[in-house]
Amino acid sequence: MLKKIIAAAIIILIIGVGVNLISEHVFGFGINSKQSTENQETVEMEKADTAEVNLKLAVGQVTINGGATALMEGEFQYDDKSLTPQVEYREKNGHGTLNVTEKKQRKLFQLNFFDFSFFRKNTGSTWDIALNDTIPLKLSVDAGVGETNLQLADLHLTALDIQTGVGETTIDLTGEYADSFDVYIETGVGETEIVLPENAGVMVEVEKGIGSLNANGFIKDNNRYKNDVYDTAEVQINVFLESGIGDVTIRQGK
């Protein structure tokens, strides 16, 4: 599956960039000329004491932070009404489930060539989302094309699943965690940086495609990289990384 994504992304990128250049330099107009719409969404918890948050965006920039008093406080910007965020929340047996998707679901292989214009910063949608710091949270992020910036150090994570297609991905997990959890990351094309805590046991298992891997400060054991406290730590974070094309940096921070 990952190999198909990589091959398709490269082909679409080449054609998309070519179309964009022709439209601007030959015909004198840019691809993305629509005015953007902005709105805000807040999701309050009722009786839930745990939650699952699923975010899915085909094209655009995603930024996630902590600091929300509600379960989610989001600001959304998009250039087409079909990309209006659809926010659904439900609770059952003390567990809340939040799904945020675009109104019109677009798959990577169904994207218009215009979606791959990297000469425009306002391509697609922009999601700026703050999540609650205190509630135990299972987080899933599915981002297709664009920049993914996940500042998750303040969240009370119980599980993390990230999938990105094309673009830069930054994941900051330098928090203080009371419980162990697993992290699954799958990236297609682009640079990936993962910042992990120094005060927890950390293991990263890497399945790498094309590109360099920088894991300074970790102990290498075949395709696994551990920090020096992993084997004795009470709290362990296990990261399973599948990377396609691009450089990967794994480092520790505070």
ABEGO torsion letter per residue (X at the ends): XAAAAAAAAAAAAAAAAAAAAAAAAAAGBBABABBBBBBBBBBBBBABABBBBBBBBABEBBBBBBGBABABBBBBBBABAAABBBBBBBBBGGBBBBBBBBABBBBAAABBAAAABAABAABEBBBBBBBBAABBBBBBBBBBBEBBBBBAAABBBABBBBBBABEBBBBBABBBBABBBBBBBBBBBEBBBBBBBAABBBBBBBBBBBEBBBABGBBBBEABBBBAAAAABABBBBBBBBBBBEBBBBBBBX
